[in-house]
Amino acid sequence: MKLLPTLLAACLLATTAQAQSVEVAPLAAPDVFSGGARDSGLGPDLWKGSSPEIARRIIPTLGARPLSPAARGLAVRLLSTGANAPDGAGDDRPLAAARARALLALGEPAAANASVERIPNLTAEPALAETAAETALLTGADDRACRIEEGITVGRGEIYWLRLRAYCQALAGQAEAAQLTLTLAQEKARDATLGRLMTALLIGAEPGAPSARDGLETALSRKLGLATPSSATAPAAIDTAGLEALLQAGPPGDLYAAALGLPLDGAARDSLFAAAGKSAAAPGRLAALQAAADRGLAGETALIALAIAQDSGKAGLTPHDRAAIVRALVRAGLVQDARAFAFEGLSAP
């Protein structure tokens, strides 16, 4: 029994020594792509292994040209997901600004705002600061937009910040300062619509028609009680419930079935072999698409697929290019989007 206290003491010392040897690793700071939705169905490793060069090449172009419902759905889901940035781009603020601007162009101001609102020291990058101010104004967060404007040290005399400063001064009840700032802005780049709305806010003049050309005019119109034009309603997610029936209805269903990895009987394989048609996409882009998909790079595969889709123009994707996108998305784990592209190709008039 005399050994019991000794054993207890030894155990206590061992436990203390083990506790002291445990090293607590500091949590990694969130990067510039961390902000955004967590329920998009895409995980935090969305961009793992993806090429930052490809991201810098494609993301700024998204939203500049019309996208089909399937492509738009993929673009919004991809860009609105909060995840670690492509390798080496964790502090690429211009790229973060491009991501938010693309979401704005796609008609998703709330998602754009969520993507940038928690990035620290926004004002260190002028393009990011301006984009963040725009997303704040478009989502009704005027006070946040004004805080961003107050923090600007470089380029304070640029026309965007002069106009926003005049608005913020007006909101703060500084009518004389706001009028002076507005005068400076108008001397630099006269804008009749902005002048009309700001004058209405400052002296109660007739505001006229609302305007929603940008975040500031949208905020001004809202502040004046004017009904701004409703933004285009985002197309509903594609319901692919009837896809299986379409896949079995003959060409090009067999093409998309093969791309989805579904088994084909001998007759279907023969029909697929004998089918006419060719690709319209650049061979290099198709090769890059498959290379990314073969490595399971979800973010990179999606970006290249979107680049090919928006390059197809009004004519839309050829069946062979659409099938290449479907196959690549499946291999990269983006099965939901692959099915949407296949369904769209089979159900379009």
C-alpha positions in Angstrom: 0.0 0.0 0.0 2.9 2.3 0.6 3.7 2.1 -3.1 0.4 3.7 -4.1 1.3 7.3 -3.4 4.6 6.9 -5.2 2.9 5.4 -8.3 0.3 8.2 -8.3 3.0 10.8 -8.1 4.9 9.2 -11.0 1.7 9.1 -13.1 1.0 12.7 -12.3 4.6 13.7 -13.4 4.3 11.7 -16.6 1.0 13.3 -17.5 2.3 16.8 -16.7 5.4 16.2 -18.9 3.2 14.9 -21.8 1.0 18.0 -21.5 4.0 20.3 -21.5 5.3 18.6 -24.7 2.2 19.2 -26.7 2.7 22.0 -29.2 -0.4 24.0 -30.3 -0.1 25.0 -33.9 -1.5 28.4 -34.7 -4.6 28.5 -36.9 -3.8 29.6 -40.5 -5.2 33.0 -41.3 -8.2 33.0 -43.6 -7.1 33.9 -47.2 -8.8 36.2 -49.6 -11.1 33.4 -51.0 -12.3 32.2 -47.6 -15.3 34.5 -47.5 -18.5 33.2 -49.1 -21.1 30.4 -48.8 -20.4 27.2 -47.0 -23.5 25.4 -48.2 -22.8 25.4 -52.0 -22.0 21.7 -52.0 -18.4 22.4 -52.8 -15.8 21.9 -50.0 -13.0 24.0 -48.6 -10.5 22.2 -50.9 -12.3 23.3 -54.0 -9.2 25.1 -55.4 -6.6 22.7 -54.0 -3.9 22.1 -56.7 -5.5 24.5 -59.1 -3.4 26.8 -61.2 -3.4 30.4 -60.0 -2.4 31.5 -63.5 -5.5 29.9 -65.0 -7.6 31.5 -62.2 -6.1 34.9 -63.0 -6.8 34.4 -66.7 -10.4 33.2 -66.5 -12.1 34.7 -63.4 -11.9 38.3 -64.6 -13.8 37.3 -67.8 -16.7 35.6 -66.1 -20.0 37.5 -66.4 -18.7 39.6 -69.3 -20.6 37.5 -71.8 -24.0 35.7 -71.5 -23.9 32.2 -70.1 -26.4 29.5 -70.5 -28.4 28.5 -67.3 -26.1 25.5 -66.7 -22.9 27.5 -67.1 -24.3 30.4 -65.0 -25.3 28.0 -62.3 -21.8 26.5 -62.2 -20.2 29.9 -62.2 -22.2 31.2 -59.3 -21.7 28.1 -57.3 -18.0 28.1 -58.0 -17.3 31.8 -57.2 -19.6 32.1 -54.2 -18.1 29.2 -52.3 -15.9 30.1 -49.4 -12.7 28.0 -49.8 -8.9 28.4 -49.7 -7.6 30.2 -52.8 -5.7 28.5 -55.6 -2.2 27.6 -54.5 -0.1 30.7 -54.1 -3.0 33.1 -54.5 -4.1 33.3 -50.8 -3.2 37.0 -50.7 -4.0 37.9 -54.3 -6.2 40.9 -53.7 -6.7 41.8 -57.3 -7.9 38.2 -57.9 -10.3 38.5 -55.0 -11.7 41.7 -56.5 -12.1 40.0 -59.9 -14.0 37.2 -58.2 -16.4 39.7 -56.5 -16.8 41.7 -59.8 -17.7 38.5 -61.6 -20.4 37.7 -59.1 -21.7 41.3 -59.5 -21.8 40.8 -63.3 -23.7 37.6 -62.8 -26.3 39.5 -60.8 -25.3 38.1 -57.4 -24.5 41.2 -55.2 -25.1 39.4 -51.9 -22.7 36.6 -52.9 -20.2 39.3 -54.1 -20.5 41.1 -50.7 -20.0 37.9 -48.8 -16.9 37.1 -50.7 -15.1 40.3 -49.7 -16.6 41.7 -46.6 -14.3 39.9 -44.1 -11.0 40.5 -46.0 -8.8 42.5 -43.6 -7.2 45.8 -44.7 -9.3 46.2 -47.8 -8.0 49.6 -48.6 -4.5 48.3 -49.3 -5.7 47.3 -52.8 -7.7 50.0 -54.6 -9.5 47.7 -56.9 -10.6 45.5 -54.0 -11.6 48.5 -51.9 -13.8 49.8 -54.8 -15.4 46.5 -55.4 -16.1 46.0 -51.7 -17.7 49.5 -51.5 -19.8 48.6 -54.5 -21.0 45.4 -53.0 -21.8 47.1 -49.7 -23.9 49.8 -51.5 -25.8 47.3 -53.6 -26.7 45.3 -50.5 -27.8 48.3 -48.4 -24.7 48.5 -46.2 -24.1 52.2 -46.8 -22.3 52.6 -43.5 -19.8 49.9 -44.4 -19.2 51.6 -47.8 -18.5 54.8 -46.0 -16.1 53.2 -43.6 -14.2 51.8 -46.6 -14.1 55.3 -48.1 -12.8 56.8 -44.9 -9.9 54.3 -44.9 -8.7 55.1 -48.4 -5.3 56.8 -48.4 -4.1 56.2 -52.0 -6.2 57.6 -54.8 -8.6 59.6 -52.6 -9.0 62.1 -55.4 -10.1 59.5 -57.9 -13.6 60.1 -59.2 -15.2 57.0 -57.6 -14.1 58.0 -54.1 -15.0 61.7 -54.6 -18.6 60.7 -55.5 -18.9 58.2 -52.7 -17.4 60.7 -50.2 -20.0 63.3 -51.2 -22.8 60.7 -50.5 -21.3 59.7 -47.2 -20.9 63.4 -46.1 -24.6 63.9 -47.0 -25.6 60.9 -44.9 -23.6 62.3 -42.0 -25.5 65.6 -42.2 -22.5 67.5 -43.6 -24.4 69.2 -46.4 -21.8 72.0 -47.2 -18.9 69.5 -47.3 -21.0 67.2 -49.5 -21.9 70.0 -51.9 -18.2 71.0 -52.2 -17.1 67.4 -52.8 -19.9 66.9 -55.4 -18.7 70.1 -57.2 -15.2 68.7 -57.3 -16.4 65.4 -58.6 -18.6 67.1 -61.3 -15.7 69.3 -62.4 -13.5 66.2 -62.8 -16.2 64.1 -64.7 -19.6 65.6 -65.0 -22.5 63.1 -64.6 -26.0 64.5 -65.0 -27.8 61.6 -63.4 -25.5 61.5 -60.3 -25.8 65.3 -60.0 -29.6 65.2 -60.1 -29.8 62.5 -57.5 -27.3 64.1 -55.2 -28.9 67.5 -55.5 -32.3 65.9 -54.5 -30.6 64.4 -51.5 -28.9 67.6 -50.4 -31.7 70.2 -50.9 -34.8 68.2 -51.5 -35.2 69.0 -55.2 -37.3 66.8 -57.5 -35.2 63.6 -57.8 -36.7 62.4 -61.1 -36.3 58.8 -62.2 -34.3 56.3 -60.2 -31.1 54.9 -61.5 -29.2 51.7 -60.9 -26.2 52.0 -63.1 -23.9 51.3 -60.2 -23.9 50.8 -56.5 -23.8 54.5 -55.6 -26.8 55.4 -57.8 -28.7 52.4 -56.5 -28.0 53.6 -52.9 -29.0 57.2 -53.8 -32.3 56.0 -55.4 -33.0 53.8 -52.4 -32.3 56.7 -50.0 -34.6 59.0 -51.9 -37.4 56.4 -51.8 -37.3 55.7 -55.5 -38.1 52.3 -56.8 -34.9 51.1 -58.5 -35.3 48.7 -61.4 -35.6 45.2 -60.2 -32.5 43.1 -61.0 -32.9 40.3 -63.4 -34.2 37.2 -61.6 -31.6 34.5 -61.4 -32.6 31.5 -63.4 -33.7 28.6 -61.3 -31.4 25.6 -60.9 -31.9 23.1 -63.6 -34.1 20.2 -62.6 -32.4 17.1 -64.1 -35.1 14.7 -63.0 -36.0 13.7 -66.6 -32.4 13.3 -67.7 -32.4 9.5 -67.9 -35.3 9.4 -70.3 -33.6 12.0 -72.5 -30.4 10.0 -72.5 -32.2 7.0 -74.0 -34.1 8.9 -76.7 -31.3 8.6 -79.3 -28.5 10.9 -80.4 -27.0 12.9 -78.9 -28.2 11.2 -75.8 -25.8 8.4 -76.2 -23.0 10.9 -76.4 -23.9 12.5 -73.1 -24.6 9.1 -71.5 -21.0 8.0 -72.4 -19.7 11.3 -71.0 -21.5 10.7 -67.8 -19.9 7.2 -67.5 -23.2 5.3 -68.0 -23.0 1.8 -69.6 -23.9 1.6 -73.3 -25.0 -1.5 -75.2 -23.4 -2.5 -78.5 -26.0 -0.8 -80.6 -25.6 2.5 -78.7 -21.8 2.3 -79.0 -22.0 1.7 -82.7 -24.4 4.7 -83.1 -21.9 6.8 -81.1 -19.1 5.7 -83.3 -20.9 6.5 -86.5 -22.3 9.9 -85.4 -21.2 13.0 -87.3 -20.1 16.2 -85.7 -17.0 17.9 -84.5 -15.6 20.2 -81.8 -15.6 24.0 -82.2 -13.4 24.6 -79.1 -9.7 25.3 -79.3 -7.8 22.0 -79.0 -5.6 23.4 -76.3 -8.5 24.3 -74.1 -10.0 20.9 -74.5 -6.6 19.4 -73.6 -6.3 21.6 -70.5 -9.9 20.7 -69.5 -9.1 17.0 -69.6 -5.7 17.4 -67.9 -7.3 19.3 -65.0 -10.2 16.8 -64.8 -7.8 13.8 -64.8 -6.1 15.2 -61.8 -9.4 15.8 -60.0 -8.9 19.6 -59.8 -12.5 20.7 -59.3 -12.0 24.5 -59.4 -9.6 24.5 -62.4 -11.8 22.1 -64.3 -14.9 24.3 -63.7 -13.1 27.4 -64.8 -11.9 25.9 -68.0 -15.3 24.5 -68.7 -16.8 28.0 -68.2 -14.2 29.6 -70.5 -15.2 27.1 -73.3 -18.9 27.6 -72.7 -18.7 31.4 -72.9 -16.5 31.3 -76.0 -19.2 29.3 -77.8 -21.2 32.5 -78.2 -24.9 32.7 -79.3 -24.6 29.4 -81.2 -23.9 27.6 -78.0 -21.8 24.5 -77.4 -21.6 21.8 -80.0 -22.6 18.4 -78.7 -19.0 17.2 -78.8 -17.8 20.2 -76.7 -20.7 19.8 -74.3 -19.9 16.1 -73.9 -16.2 17.0 -73.2 -17.3 19.4 -70.5 -19.8 16.8 -69.0 -17.0 14.1 -68.9 -14.5 16.5 -67.3 -17.0 17.7 -64.7 -17.8 14.1 -63.7 -14.1 13.2 -63.4 -13.5 16.3 -61.2 -16.4 15.3 -58.9 -18.8 18.0 -60.1 -21.5 15.5 -61.1 -24.5 17.8 -60.3 -23.1 20.3 -62.8 -22.3 17.6 -65.4 -25.9 16.5 -65.3 -27.1 20.0 -65.7 -25.0 20.5 -68.8 -26.2 17.2 -70.3 -29.9 18.0 -69.5 -29.5 21.5 -71.0 -28.0 20.0 -74.2 -30.8 17.5 -74.6 -33.8 19.7 -73.7 -32.8 22.9 -75.6 -35.1 23.6 -78.5 
